[in-house]
Amino acid sequence: MVTAKKSPAKKKSVAAPVSAPATAAAPNAALKKAPAKKAAISKAQATPTAVRPEVSPEQRHNYIEVAAFYVAQRRGFAPGNPLDDWATAEIEVDQLIVSGHFSK
């Protein structure tokens, strides 16, 4: 009986990553994050309980009129329901009023 010898499997050598020379350290420095700049915060933003002036009903109506025109313009003045434009404009204006974009 003949016994075959098993030859050891050759291992593939994986080259270790070559470290960059000391002069190439500058690109790594660019990867570091710069210190964050502090944003200027107004008093209204700093205090969440700041009271914002309310918009009068007449002014709100005027804002809605203008916004309804722009809603119709966004759809290319295609035939549609003006009441839908008005309702959309009311929602948009009320969101802007609550967020503090409008004041007296």
Secondary structure, 3 states (H helix, E strand, C coil): CCCCCCCCCCCCCCCCCCCCCHHHHHHHHHHCCCCCCCCCCCHHHHCCCCCCCCCCHHHHHHHHHHHHHHHHHHCCCCCCCHHHHHHHHHHHHHHHHHHCCCCC
